[in-house]
Amino acid sequence: MIYRVCFVCTGNICRSPMAEHVFRRQLEEAGLGDLVEVDSAGTGGWHEGDGADPRTVTVLEENGYTSAHTARRFRSSWFPALDLVIALDEGHLRELRSLARTEDEAARIRLLRSYDPAVGDVLDVPDPYYGNRADFEECLEMVEAAGEGLLSAVRTELEERTP
């Protein structure tokens, strides 16, 4: 049975596609690529059909990640098919919880940086959209750091599913 993870940010052109590509590679390197499906979406539909922000693409590719992407908006009807919905900031978390139709669906929503053991009180991944290259690089560092903890949590979930 495939485990499904969806990363969600605002427009699905910066943070969530970055998290999607980073986590996909982390899964592949851990030998879990065939067991986990990774996707991303935005809370809004402004960029539906667009590719990732060119700055996201540049930072991903310069760090050895893939970058193919088409933006889309998160739909509440997706919850039943998802095991984990990862919000990139508190605003996304609130919006996703408002879309959840059941307590079970709401329980599947987590903040990405909650998986980073070194993080302090601030769990948001700041939106780099109005920033510069350094903001996109900082975003990548935060996503990579949280990805290891997320990988561990997903591995545990997969082990618990195995009879």
Secondary structure, 3 states (H helix, E strand, C coil): CCEEEEEEECCCCCHHHHHHHHHHHHHHHCCCCCCEEEEEEECCCCCCCCCCCHHHHHHHHHCCCCCCCCCCECCHHHHHHCCEEEECCHHHHHHHHHHCCCHHHHHCEEEHHHHCCCCCCCCCCCCCCCCCHHHHHHHHHHHHHHHHHHHHHHHHHHHHHCC
